[in-house]
């Protein structure tokens, strides 16, 4: 900018002026209008700045500044009539506005005053990024402390999400001082309150779950192998749907999907335990890390031939950022019945806690989801909406386990029994009536059989979320909507 004929004013010296202009323009922005400044207002701003810097002729300097930024630098453009100016590029305006925020005499207050408005989101992120890149992170720590002060109110929980997003954008590895390390632990703890509560809408709780993944989600039973198991007392119930219930569902959705679930028979289920969440990527990653895909390992007794033929060493979609390993606290998908069964056998040996881990039978699964009263859905009989489950491709993929507290199973608190992922059972698929002694619970020679899955996935329509719904796949089937959940029994 030496060619402006403003001695002593290079680009760096003029940056505060450009930042002030950008802040003013951004404050005037409206939908469809990135921020237009009146020419007279702009000239006064430039003159005032040059005057404070000791320019001998602020009026002439302002004219040269505006001519240069418009005609030569392409930073600010005058309208055809020359009565208004606006930044040529919105991103540049947002970056400079961010610099103005963090350059304010009270930067934390300046940011907090604007944090609730979506138009200030990008400037805030860009300003914080500049602060950290300049190794002036004290302002950022002060801001995070303010944003994480309240974990209960609507505004406070949204601030927690913003704090986590800002830190993730900067990169937690760059925030290594004791203050940031302490705050990271506290933020992870408080985001659990957001995710498991009902203060914010489901979409924001889902976002909290994504951020918790980057914080090594500390919830028990999510990333570690100490699964949260829920006791399911034994009892009898009528498995499946009556014909009247099936007809009602078909009529509601306009097509038949329920003929294979019609039944009037009572089934007795012995007491067992079921995991609160589906198995997650973090948990399955430990199976991989412990040489889980070694074909000669004892846990591949059933699926050894399949594994040797296919040569798999990880689930399908494992490297997909929507579904796989990067989403630590999301349910694992892309696992065949063979892989799910091998995981259970490995876990039984690995934990050696006197219990046997396996897939639930479909009778166990439905009994846990419906109870003796045969609820239509795990949460009761009301039709599902976005608060109860991840379905209808709302999020275009899986979500962190446990985001939908309103969809928790009545009486037990089991989560994600409807939506998120469909779940393998150990039961061979056969028509009703259900008879556990007719071979459907015999998992030997699986290649010649098809196995039942239960539940619905993130991509399914509401009719599939009913707890009586059942379908089946061959044991080698791997798909981005299919995972599994653990049942636990005492070894005898």
C-alpha positions as CSV (number, residue, x, y, z in Angstrom):
1,X,0.0,0.0,0.0
2,X,3.0,2.4,-0.3
3,X,1.5,3.6,-3.6
4,X,-1.4,5.2,-1.7
5,X,0.9,8.1,-1.0
6,X,0.3,7.7,2.8
7,X,3.8,7.9,4.3
8,X,4.2,5.6,7.2
9,X,1.0,3.6,6.4
10,X,1.8,0.2,5.1
11,X,-0.6,-2.8,5.1
12,X,0.2,-3.7,8.7
13,X,-0.4,-0.1,9.9
14,X,-3.7,0.1,8.1
15,X,-5.0,-3.3,9.3
16,X,-6.7,-1.9,12.4
17,X,-8.6,0.5,10.1
18,X,-9.6,-2.2,7.8
19,X,-10.7,-4.3,10.8
20,X,-12.8,-1.5,12.1
21,X,-14.5,-1.0,8.7
22,X,-15.1,-4.8,8.5
23,X,-16.6,-4.9,12.0
24,X,-19.0,-2.0,11.1
25,X,-19.9,-3.5,7.8
26,X,-20.6,-6.9,9.4
27,X,-22.7,-5.4,12.1
28,X,-24.9,-3.9,9.3
29,X,-25.2,-7.2,7.5
30,X,-28.7,-8.7,7.0
31,X,-29.8,-11.8,5.1
32,X,-28.9,-11.3,1.5
33,X,-26.8,-8.2,2.3
34,X,-23.2,-8.9,3.4
35,X,-22.8,-5.4,4.9
36,X,-23.0,-2.1,3.0
37,X,-21.4,1.1,4.3
38,X,-22.5,4.6,3.4
39,X,-19.7,6.4,1.6
40,X,-19.9,9.4,3.8
41,X,-19.8,7.2,6.9
42,X,-16.8,5.4,5.6
43,X,-14.9,8.6,4.7
44,X,-15.4,9.8,8.3
45,X,-14.1,6.5,9.7
46,X,-10.9,6.8,7.5
47,X,-10.4,10.5,8.3
48,X,-10.7,9.8,12.0
49,X,-8.2,7.0,11.9
50,X,-5.7,9.0,9.9
51,X,-6.1,12.0,12.2
52,X,-5.3,9.8,15.3
53,X,-2.2,8.6,13.5
54,X,-1.0,12.1,12.8
55,X,-1.7,12.4,9.1
56,X,-1.2,16.0,7.9
57,X,-4.4,15.9,5.6
58,X,-6.9,13.3,6.7
59,X,-9.4,14.4,4.1
60,X,-7.1,13.9,1.2
61,X,-5.7,10.8,2.7
62,X,-9.2,9.3,3.0
63,X,-9.9,10.0,-0.7
64,X,-6.6,8.3,-1.7
65,X,-7.3,5.3,0.6
66,X,-10.8,4.7,-0.9
67,X,-9.6,5.1,-4.4
68,X,-6.8,2.6,-3.9
69,X,-8.9,0.0,-2.0
70,X,-11.5,0.2,-4.7
71,X,-9.7,0.6,-8.0
72,X,-6.4,-1.0,-7.4
73,X,-6.5,-3.4,-4.4
74,X,-10.0,-4.6,-4.9
75,X,-10.7,-4.7,-1.2
76,X,-13.7,-2.4,-1.0
77,X,-16.0,-1.8,-4.0
78,X,-18.0,1.4,-4.5
79,X,-21.5,1.0,-6.0
80,X,-22.2,2.4,-9.4
81,X,-23.3,5.7,-7.9
82,X,-20.4,5.8,-5.5
83,X,-22.7,6.3,-2.5
84,X,-22.0,3.0,-0.8
85,X,-19.1,0.6,-0.3
86,X,-18.9,-3.1,0.5
87,X,-16.1,-5.6,0.8
88,X,-15.4,-7.5,-2.4
89,X,-15.1,-10.8,-0.5
90,X,-17.2,-11.8,2.4
91,X,-14.5,-14.1,3.8
92,X,-12.1,-11.2,4.0
93,X,-14.7,-9.1,5.8
94,X,-15.3,-11.9,8.2
95,X,-11.6,-12.4,8.9
96,X,-11.0,-8.6,9.5
97,X,-14.1,-8.4,11.7
98,X,-12.7,-11.3,13.7
99,X,-9.4,-9.4,14.1
100,X,-11.5,-6.4,15.3
101,X,-13.2,-8.5,18.0
102,X,-10.0,-10.0,19.4
103,X,-8.3,-6.6,19.1
104,X,-11.1,-4.9,21.2
105,X,-10.1,-3.4,24.5
106,X,-12.3,-6.1,26.1
107,X,-12.2,-9.0,23.5
108,X,-13.9,-11.6,25.6
109,X,-16.9,-9.3,26.3
110,X,-16.9,-8.3,22.6
111,X,-17.2,-11.9,21.6
112,X,-19.8,-12.9,24.3
113,X,-22.0,-10.1,23.2
114,X,-22.2,-11.5,19.7
115,X,-22.0,-15.2,20.2
116,X,-25.7,-16.0,19.9
117,X,-26.0,-14.5,16.3
118,X,-25.1,-16.8,13.5
119,X,-23.6,-14.1,11.4
120,X,-20.8,-13.7,13.9
121,X,-19.9,-17.3,14.0
122,X,-17.2,-17.2,11.3
123,X,-15.6,-13.9,12.5
124,X,-15.3,-15.4,16.0
125,X,-13.7,-18.6,14.8
126,X,-11.3,-16.7,12.5
127,X,-10.4,-14.2,15.3
128,X,-9.7,-17.0,17.8
129,X,-7.6,-18.9,15.2
130,X,-5.5,-15.7,14.7
131,X,-5.0,-15.3,18.5
132,X,-3.8,-18.9,18.9
133,X,-1.6,-18.7,15.8
134,X,0.1,-15.6,17.3
135,X,0.7,-17.6,20.6
136,X,-1.5,-15.2,22.5
137,X,-3.8,-17.9,24.0
138,X,-4.6,-16.2,27.3
139,X,-7.6,-14.5,25.7
140,X,-8.9,-17.8,24.3
141,X,-8.6,-19.5,27.7
142,X,-10.4,-16.6,29.4
143,X,-13.2,-17.0,26.7
144,X,-13.5,-20.7,27.2
145,X,-13.7,-20.3,31.0
146,X,-16.6,-17.9,30.5
147,X,-18.3,-20.2,27.9
148,X,-18.2,-23.2,30.2
149,X,-19.5,-21.6,33.4
150,X,-23.0,-22.9,33.1
151,X,-24.0,-26.5,32.2
152,X,-27.7,-26.3,32.9
153,X,-29.4,-23.5,31.1
154,X,-30.2,-23.4,27.4
155,X,-27.7,-20.6,26.8
156,X,-25.1,-22.2,28.9
157,X,-25.4,-25.6,27.1
158,X,-25.1,-23.8,23.7
159,X,-22.0,-22.0,25.0
160,X,-20.5,-25.4,26.0
161,X,-21.0,-26.6,22.4
162,X,-19.5,-23.4,21.1
163,X,-16.5,-23.7,23.4
164,X,-15.9,-27.3,22.2
165,X,-16.2,-26.3,18.6
166,X,-13.7,-23.4,19.0
167,X,-11.2,-25.7,20.7
168,X,-11.7,-28.4,18.1
169,X,-11.2,-25.9,15.3
170,X,-8.0,-24.7,16.9
171,X,-6.8,-28.2,17.7
172,X,-6.6,-29.5,21.2
173,X,-3.0,-30.6,20.7
174,X,-2.1,-26.9,20.4
175,X,-3.7,-26.2,23.8
176,X,-1.3,-27.9,26.1
177,X,-1.0,-25.6,29.1
178,X,-2.4,-26.9,32.4
179,X,-5.3,-24.5,32.2
180,X,-6.5,-25.9,28.9
181,X,-5.9,-29.5,30.0
182,X,-8.1,-29.0,33.1
183,X,-10.8,-27.2,31.0
184,X,-10.8,-30.1,28.5
185,X,-11.7,-32.6,31.2
186,X,-14.4,-30.3,32.6
187,X,-15.8,-29.6,29.1
188,X,-16.1,-33.3,28.4
189,X,-17.9,-33.9,31.6
190,X,-20.3,-31.1,31.0
191,X,-21.0,-32.1,27.4
192,X,-22.4,-35.3,28.8
193,X,-25.0,-33.3,30.6
194,X,-25.9,-31.7,27.3
195,X,-26.0,-35.0,25.4
196,X,-28.0,-37.0,27.9
197,X,-30.4,-34.3,28.9
198,X,-33.5,-32.8,27.2
199,X,-32.6,-29.1,27.5
200,X,-31.5,-28.6,23.9
201,X,-33.2,-30.0,20.8
202,X,-32.0,-33.3,19.5
203,X,-29.9,-31.8,16.7
204,X,-27.8,-29.9,19.2
205,X,-27.4,-32.9,21.4
206,X,-26.2,-34.9,18.4
207,X,-23.6,-32.1,17.8
208,X,-22.5,-32.5,21.5
209,X,-22.1,-36.2,20.8
210,X,-19.8,-35.5,17.9
211,X,-17.7,-33.2,19.9
212,X,-17.5,-35.7,22.8
213,X,-15.9,-38.1,20.3
214,X,-13.0,-35.7,20.0
215,X,-12.7,-35.6,23.7
216,X,-12.5,-39.4,24.1
217,X,-16.1,-39.6,25.4
218,X,-15.6,-40.5,29.1
219,X,-19.1,-41.9,29.7
220,X,-19.0,-45.4,31.2
221,X,-19.7,-48.1,28.7
222,X,-19.0,-46.0,25.6
223,X,-15.3,-46.1,24.8
224,X,-14.0,-48.7,27.3
225,X,-14.8,-52.4,27.8
226,X,-16.6,-52.0,31.1
227,X,-20.0,-52.2,29.5
228,X,-23.0,-50.7,31.2
229,X,-25.2,-53.7,31.5
230,X,-28.9,-53.4,32.4
231,X,-30.7,-56.2,34.2
232,X,-33.7,-57.5,32.4
233,X,-35.8,-59.7,34.8
234,X,-37.3,-62.8,33.3
235,X,-40.9,-63.1,32.4
236,X,-43.4,-64.0,29.7
237,X,-44.8,-61.9,26.9
238,X,-46.5,-62.3,23.6
239,X,-43.8,-61.9,20.9
240,X,-44.6,-60.1,17.7
241,X,-47.8,-58.3,16.6
242,X,-51.4,-59.2,16.4
243,X,-52.9,-59.1,13.0
244,X,-54.9,-56.0,14.0
245,X,-51.7,-54.2,15.1
246,X,-50.0,-55.2,11.8
247,X,-52.9,-54.1,9.7
248,X,-53.0,-50.8,11.5
249,X,-49.3,-50.2,10.9
250,X,-49.6,-51.1,7.2
251,X,-52.6,-48.7,6.8
252,X,-50.7,-45.9,8.5
253,X,-47.7,-46.1,6.2
254,X,-49.5,-47.2,3.0
255,X,-47.7,-50.5,2.4
256,X,-47.3,-53.9,3.9
257,X,-44.2,-54.5,6.0
258,X,-45.5,-56.5,8.9
259,X,-46.7,-59.9,7.7
260,X,-43.6,-61.6,9.1
261,X,-44.2,-60.4,12.7
262,X,-47.8,-61.5,13.2
263,X,-48.0,-63.9,16.1
264,X,-50.3,-64.7,19.1
265,X,-47.9,-66.9,21.1
266,X,-46.6,-66.3,24.6
267,X,-42.8,-66.7,25.1
268,X,-40.9,-67.0,28.4
269,X,-37.6,-65.3,28.6
270,X,-35.1,-66.0,31.4
271,X,-33.4,-63.2,33.3
272,X,-30.4,-61.7,31.5
273,X,-28.5,-58.4,31.0
274,X,-28.4,-56.2,28.0
275,X,-25.9,-53.4,27.2
276,X,-27.3,-49.9,27.5
277,X,-25.7,-48.9,24.2
278,X,-24.8,-50.7,21.0
279,X,-21.1,-51.7,20.7
280,X,-19.2,-48.6,19.6
281,X,-16.3,-48.0,17.3
282,X,-14.0,-47.4,20.2
283,X,-14.9,-50.7,21.7
284,X,-14.6,-52.6,18.5
285,X,-11.2,-50.9,17.9
286,X,-9.9,-52.7,21.0
287,X,-10.9,-56.0,19.4
288,X,-8.9,-55.1,16.3
289,X,-5.9,-54.0,18.5
290,X,-5.9,-57.3,20.3
291,X,-5.4,-59.2,17.0
292,X,-9.1,-59.8,16.8
293,X,-9.0,-60.7,13.1
294,X,-6.5,-63.5,13.5
295,X,-8.2,-66.4,11.8
296,X,-6.7,-69.0,14.1
297,X,-7.9,-67.3,17.2
298,X,-10.4,-69.4,19.3
299,X,-13.1,-66.7,18.9
300,X,-13.4,-67.5,15.2
301,X,-14.5,-71.0,15.8
302,X,-17.8,-70.3,14.0
303,X,-16.7,-67.9,11.3
304,X,-13.2,-69.1,10.6
305,X,-13.9,-70.3,7.1
306,X,-15.6,-67.0,6.2
307,X,-12.7,-64.9,7.6
308,X,-10.1,-66.9,5.8
309,X,-11.9,-66.7,2.5
310,X,-12.6,-62.9,2.7
311,X,-9.4,-61.8,4.4
312,X,-11.1,-58.9,6.3
313,X,-9.1,-57.0,8.9
314,X,-11.7,-54.4,9.9
315,X,-15.3,-53.6,9.5
316,X,-16.6,-52.2,6.2
317,X,-16.8,-48.3,6.4
318,X,-14.1,-48.4,9.1
319,X,-12.2,-45.5,7.3
320,X,-15.4,-43.6,6.4
321,X,-15.5,-40.4,8.4
322,X,-19.3,-40.6,8.7
323,X,-19.3,-44.1,10.3
324,X,-15.9,-45.5,11.1
325,X,-13.1,-45.2,13.6
326,X,-12.9,-41.4,13.7
327,X,-16.4,-41.5,15.4
328,X,-15.3,-43.2,18.5
329,X,-18.6,-43.0,20.3
330,X,-20.8,-44.0,17.4
331,X,-22.1,-47.5,17.0
332,X,-19.9,-49.8,14.9
333,X,-21.4,-50.7,11.6
334,X,-20.4,-52.7,8.6
335,X,-19.9,-55.8,10.7
336,X,-21.2,-59.2,9.6
337,X,-22.9,-61.6,12.0
338,X,-19.6,-63.6,12.0
339,X,-17.7,-60.5,13.2
340,X,-20.3,-59.6,15.9
341,X,-20.2,-63.2,17.1
342,X,-16.4,-63.3,17.2
343,X,-16.3,-60.0,19.2
344,X,-18.6,-61.6,21.8
345,X,-16.4,-64.7,22.1
346,X,-13.3,-62.6,22.3
347,X,-14.7,-60.3,24.9
348,X,-15.8,-63.3,27.1
349,X,-12.2,-64.6,27.0
350,X,-10.6,-61.1,27.3
351,X,-12.6,-60.0,30.3
352,X,-12.7,-63.4,32.0
353,X,-15.2,-62.1,34.5
354,X,-17.3,-65.2,35.0
355,X,-19.9,-64.0,32.4
356,X,-20.6,-65.0,28.9
357,X,-21.1,-62.3,26.3
358,X,-23.1,-63.0,23.2
359,X,-25.7,-61.5,20.9
360,X,-29.2,-61.5,22.3
361,X,-31.8,-63.8,20.9
362,X,-34.6,-62.0,19.1
363,X,-37.0,-62.9,21.9
364,X,-34.6,-61.3,24.5
365,X,-34.3,-58.3,22.3
366,X,-38.0,-57.7,21.8
367,X,-38.8,-58.4,25.4
368,X,-36.2,-55.8,26.5
369,X,-37.6,-53.3,24.0
370,X,-41.3,-53.8,24.6
371,X,-41.7,-55.3,28.1
372,X,-44.7,-57.4,29.2
373,X,-47.1,-54.6,28.1
374,X,-45.9,-55.0,24.5
375,X,-45.3,-51.3,23.8
376,X,-45.3,-50.3,20.2
377,X,-41.9,-48.5,20.6
378,X,-39.3,-48.7,23.4
379,X,-40.5,-45.4,24.8
380,X,-44.2,-46.3,24.7
381,X,-46.9,-46.0,22.1
382,X,-46.6,-42.4,20.8
383,X,-45.4,-42.1,17.2
384,X,-41.7,-41.3,16.9
385,X,-40.4,-37.8,16.2
386,X,-36.9,-36.3,16.0
387,X,-36.6,-36.3,19.8
388,X,-36.9,-40.1,20.2
389,X,-34.5,-41.5,17.7
390,X,-32.1,-41.1,14.8
391,X,-34.1,-42.2,11.7
392,X,-35.4,-41.0,8.3
393,X,-31.8,-40.0,7.3
394,X,-32.1,-36.9,9.4
395,X,-28.3,-36.9,10.1
396,X,-27.2,-38.9,7.0
397,X,-25.5,-41.4,9.2
398,X,-25.0,-42.7,12.7
399,X,-25.0,-40.5,15.8
400,X,-23.1,-40.9,19.1
401,X,-24.8,-43.5,21.3
402,X,-27.3,-42.2,23.8
403,X,-28.2,-38.8,22.3
404,X,-31.9,-39.5,22.4
405,X,-32.9,-39.6,26.1
406,X,-36.6,-39.2,25.2
407,X,-36.4,-42.5,23.3
408,X,-35.0,-44.4,26.3
409,X,-36.7,-47.7,26.9
410,X,-39.3,-47.5,29.7
411,X,-38.3,-49.1,32.9
412,X,-34.7,-49.9,32.0
413,X,-33.2,-46.8,30.3
414,X,-31.8,-48.8,27.4
415,X,-30.9,-46.4,24.6
416,X,-30.9,-46.5,20.8
417,X,-33.2,-49.6,20.8
418,X,-35.0,-47.8,17.9
419,X,-33.1,-45.9,15.3
420,X,-29.3,-45.3,14.8
421,X,-28.4,-48.9,13.9
422,X,-30.2,-52.2,13.2
423,X,-28.8,-54.9,15.5
424,X,-27.9,-58.5,14.9
425,X,-29.4,-61.2,17.1
426,X,-28.1,-64.7,17.5
427,X,-31.4,-66.2,16.3
428,X,-31.8,-67.9,12.9
429,X,-34.6,-66.4,11.1
430,X,-37.7,-68.6,11.0
431,X,-41.4,-67.9,10.8
432,X,-43.6,-67.7,13.9
433,X,-44.7,-69.3,16.1
434,X,-41.4,-68.8,18.0
435,X,-40.0,-72.0,19.4
436,X,-36.5,-71.7,20.9
437,X,-36.1,-75.4,20.7
438,X,-36.7,-75.7,16.9
439,X,-33.2,-75.0,15.9
440,X,-33.5,-71.2,15.6
441,X,-31.1,-70.7,18.4
442,X,-28.5,-73.1,16.9
443,X,-25.7,-71.0,15.4
444,X,-23.7,-73.9,14.0
445,X,-23.2,-74.2,10.2
446,X,-24.2,-70.5,9.8
447,X,-23.3,-70.2,6.1
448,X,-26.5,-72.2,5.4
449,X,-28.7,-69.9,7.5
450,X,-30.0,-66.4,7.7
451,X,-30.0,-64.5,11.0
452,X,-32.6,-62.1,12.4
453,X,-31.8,-58.5,13.0
454,X,-33.9,-56.2,15.1
455,X,-34.4,-52.5,15.5
456,X,-34.2,-49.8,12.9
457,X,-31.4,-47.6,11.5
458,X,-30.6,-44.0,10.9
459,X,-32.0,-44.3,7.4
460,X,-35.2,-46.1,8.1
461,X,-38.8,-44.8,7.9
462,X,-40.9,-44.7,11.1
463,X,-42.7,-48.0,10.4
464,X,-39.4,-49.9,11.0
465,X,-38.9,-48.4,14.5
466,X,-41.7,-50.5,16.0
467,X,-40.2,-53.0,18.5
468,X,-41.9,-55.9,16.9
469,X,-40.3,-55.4,13.5
470,X,-38.0,-58.2,12.3
471,X,-36.0,-59.0,9.2
472,X,-33.1,-61.2,8.3
473,X,-29.7,-61.3,6.4
474,X,-27.2,-63.9,5.6
475,X,-24.3,-64.0,8.2
476,X,-21.8,-62.4,5.8
477,X,-23.9,-59.3,5.2
478,X,-22.1,-56.0,6.0
479,X,-23.8,-52.6,5.7
480,X,-23.6,-49.1,7.0
481,X,-26.8,-49.4,9.0
482,X,-26.2,-52.7,10.8
483,X,-24.4,-53.1,14.2
484,X,-25.0,-55.1,17.4
485,X,-25.5,-55.0,21.1
486,X,-24.3,-57.3,23.8
487,X,-26.3,-59.6,26.1
488,X,-24.6,-61.0,29.2
489,X,-25.3,-64.2,31.1
490,X,-23.5,-65.9,34.0
491,X,-21.4,-68.8,32.8
492,X,-22.5,-72.2,33.9
